[in-house]
Amino acid sequence: MVEKPGEGLTKEQVDFYQREGYLVLPSLLSAEELNPTKEAMNDKVSMIANELFKDGLIKDRLIDRPFERRLAELFKDLTEKDFLKYGVSWRDRHPGYFHLMSHPKILDVVESLIGGEIFSNPLYNTRPKIPKVAAGAVPWHQDKSYWPGAKSNPVITVWIPIVDANEINGCLHIKPKTHRKRLLEWHREQDTGAGYTALRENQLGNTPSVVLPVKAGSAIVFNDRCLHMSTPNHSEEVRWSVDLRYQPTDQDPMTDRGIGFLARSRKHTERVATLEDWLANRPEHLDESS
C-alpha cells in the first residue's frame, strides 16, 4: 500500500527554493516534537559531565541546570581543547535522532523537492555551539566540500535549531542564488581547531548575504552547493542545532562516510528502515518472514 502524501510545500515555496537555493520554514516542529531530540542531547551532555567529573576537571555535574545552559557551564572554566575532545558535531545513534530524521513533516518537505524515494544521508550532525569557543564560528563554505567525490546531487540540508537561533548566539547566514555554482576550490581553515572546509573572501562573489534568525523548531532547507556560514556564540547559552541531509535513493549513499537509511519510499514501503534497522546499521528493512 502506498502512503498518502502529506502536505509538503506549496508551489510558491518550491519555486522560491529552486530560485534562491534555500527556504525558511518557521515553526515546522513543535516543542513537543523536539523533545526526543533534546533527550538525545541531554544524554550526551550527561555522559560528558560524568567523564569530566571522573577526570577531575569539574567538581559538579550541574545536573539541575537547564538544557540551554548546562553544557556551556560545564566548560565555562575549561579550555577549548577540553571541549574539542568531544568534537564540534556529534553523530550518535540515539533514538531521538532517528525520530527527527524520519519525522513525516520533514520528509513531506523533502518529498516536495526530490520526490518520494528518499534516502537519509549518513552525514547528519548535532551541533552544540557553546560560548567562547572559536570552533563555534563556521566559515563560508559549501556542504558539498565535505563529500567532494560523492556522485550525489541534489543533497538537501535541513537545518533545525533546537533553541532560538539569532545574531547573538550565532545563526546562519546564506548567500542566495549561489546553489548553481560548481564546487569551489576550498581549503582547511586553521583558526578554530576544527579544520572546517572554507572559502576565501575573493571566492564569495558580490551576492549579498541574508541573515536567518529563526525560532526553535523552524527549518532552513538549502542545497549542498549554497554558500553559508554561522557566526560565533556571544550569549551565555548553547546554540543547539541539528543538520540533516537527504537525497534521492538512486544517488551515491556515501557508505564510506557511514550508513544512512531509506527514510521514505512510495514504491517500496516495506523496505523503509525502522528504528531497529537504523540502530543495527541496516540501511533498509528486511522482512525476515518473507
N, C-alpha and C positions, 0 to 999 in steps of 0.2 A: 504493500500500500504506500502510495506517495503522500508525504506530508503536505498539508495545505500551506502555501507560502504565507509568511507573516506580513506585517505592514511594510517594513522596509523603508526605503527613501522615496520621496516624491520625485517626479521628473525634474522639477526645478533644482532639487538638491543634487541629483545625479549630474545634471548639466553644469552646475557650479563646480562640482568635484572635477569633472572632466576638463573644464576650462581653467580652473585655478590650481588644481593639483592637491587640494585639501578641502576639508569640510569640518565645521564645528557643529556638534550635536549637543546642545545644552541639556543637562539633567537627563541623560539617556537612562541611567540606572538610579534607583532609589537607595537611600541609606541602608535599608534592609537587604537589598540585593548585593550591596557591597560587603555585608558582614562576613561571609565566608572568606573573602579575600583578606579582610582585616584580621581574621582569626589566623590565617596562614602567616601573615606578617608578624603578629604578636607571638606566635610560636617560635619564629626565628629569632626575634628580639630576646625572648626568654632564654633561648639556647645561648645566645651571645652573652647575655648578662651572667649566666651560670659559668661560662668559660672565663670571663673577665674576673669574676669573683674568685674562682678557683686559682687563677694565676696571680691573685693578689693585686690586681690593677684597680679594683674598686672595693669599697667596703659595704656597699649597699646595692642590691639588685634593683631597687626602685620599682618593686612590684606594683605599688599602688599609684604610680604616676600615669597620667592619661596617655592614650595611644599617640597623640600628636607630639608629645614631648619626651617620652621615655628614652628612645634611642639617642636623641640629641643630648639628654642629660647624662646618660651612661658614658658618653665620650667627651663630656664637657671639659674635663681636666686631663684628657689623654691626648696623644699625638695623632697626626694624620696617618702615620704609619700603622698605629694601632687599629684605626678604622679600616684602612685599605687592606689589612689582612683578611677581611671578610668580603672584599670586592665591592665595586661600585654598583653592581647589579647582581641580583640573585635569580636562580632558575631552579628552585626547589620543586620536587614532585609532591605537592601538597594538594589535597582535595579542593581546598579553597581556590586554587588557581585553575584547576580543571573546570570548576563551577563557572568561573568567569569566562574562560576561553570558549566554553561550549554554550554560553548563555544565548538563548534564542534572539534576544533583542540585538545583540552584537552580530550574530550570524545573519539576521534579516538585513542589516545594513550592508554587510559584505556581499550577500547574495545579490543585492541591487546593483552591485558594481562588477561582479565577476561571474555571476550565475550560481546555480545551486549545487555544484560539485566543489566543495570547499575543504581544503587541507589546512590545518593549523600548523604553521611553521614551527620547528623546534626552537627558534631563536626568539623566545618571549623573555621579558625581563621584569623583575621587580626592582624599582629604583628608590632607595631611601636617600634623598638629598638632605644632608644634615648641615647645620651652620658651620662656618669657619673651616671647611674642608675644600681645598682647591678643586678636587675632583667633582664637586657638585656642579661646577660650570662646564657645560658640554659645548665645545666649539662648533662652528658652522661645519656641517658635513651632509653627506647623503647616506641613508641607511645602506644603500647598495654597496658602499665601500666595505662593509663588513662581510659581504659574500660576493666579491667581485667575479669569481669564476663560476658561480652558480647560473645554470641556464633556467632562470625563473623570472618571468615578467608577465603580469604585474605581481609584485609583492606589496600588500597593503598593510600599513601600520595602523593600529587602533590604539591610540594613547589615552589612558584613562587616569585622571587624578583621583586619589582616594581621600584627599583633603583638598580644600580650595587651593588652586594654584594662581598666584598673582605675581606682580612685578617685584614684590619684596622677597618672596621665598623662591623665586626662580621659575617662572612659567615659560612656555615655549614661545619661540619667535620663528616665523616661517617666511620664506620668500615665495610669494605666489607665482604661478606660471613657470616655475623652474623644473617641473616634473618631466618636461620634454627634453631636458638636457641629457647628453650622454653621461656616462660615469666619468666624472672629472678626476684628474690625477691628484691623489690625496697623499698625505704624509702622516706619520705618527707624531702627535704633539708630545712635548717633553715637560710641560709646565705643571700638570696636575698629578702625575704619578700613576695615572690610569692608562696612559697610552692610547687615548682616543684617536680615531681617524679624524683628520681635519683638513680644511681647505685654507688657502692663503687669501689675503684680502683682495688681491688682484684677480681672483677667480670668481668672486661673488657677483660681479656684474652690477648694473645700475638699478636692478629691481628693488624697490623699497620693501623693507621687511614689515611684517604685520605682527604685532604683539598679541598673544592669545591668552589672556587671563580667563579661567573657567572655574566653575563650581565643581565640587566633588561629585563624581558620578557622571559628569559630562564626558564626551568623547571627541577627540580630534583625530580625524581619519586623513591619512596622506599617503601618497605614492612614494616608493622607496628611492626615487631619484629627486624628490623635492628637497631643496636646501632648507635646513632648520638648525636651531641651536637652543640652548637654555642658559640662563644667567645664574650667578651664584645665589645661594640662600642667605639673605641678610636678616632673616627672622630668628626667633628663638625656638622654633618648632621644626619638625621634619616635614619636608615636602614629599609625601609618599605618592608614587605613581606606578603604573604598570604600562608596558608597551607590548601589545600582542600583534602577531603577524599572520596573515592569511594569504593564500594563493590558490589558483585553480589546481585541481587534482592531477592534471596532465603536465604539471611543471616539475622541475627538479625538487625532490623532497629534502635535499641537503642533509643526507644521512651522515655525512662527515661532521656535521655540527650537532647531531643528536637525533632523537626520534620524535617526529611530530605525529599528528594523528588525523584521521578522517573525521572532520567535525560535522559535516552535513553532506548528505547525498540524496538527491531527488530520484536517482536511478537505482541506487543500491542501499536502501535504508537499513537493511540487515547488516551491512558492513560498517556502519558508523560506530566509532570507538566508544566504549563505556569508560567510566572512571576506573574500573578494574583493569581494563585493557591498558589505559594510559599509565597507571601505576606500575604495570608489568612491562612497560616499554613496547607494547604492541601497537602498531600504527592503525590497525583495523580490528573490528570484532570478528572473532572466528567462532562460528556456531559448531561446537563440538558434537552436537546431537545429530547433525546432518551427515 
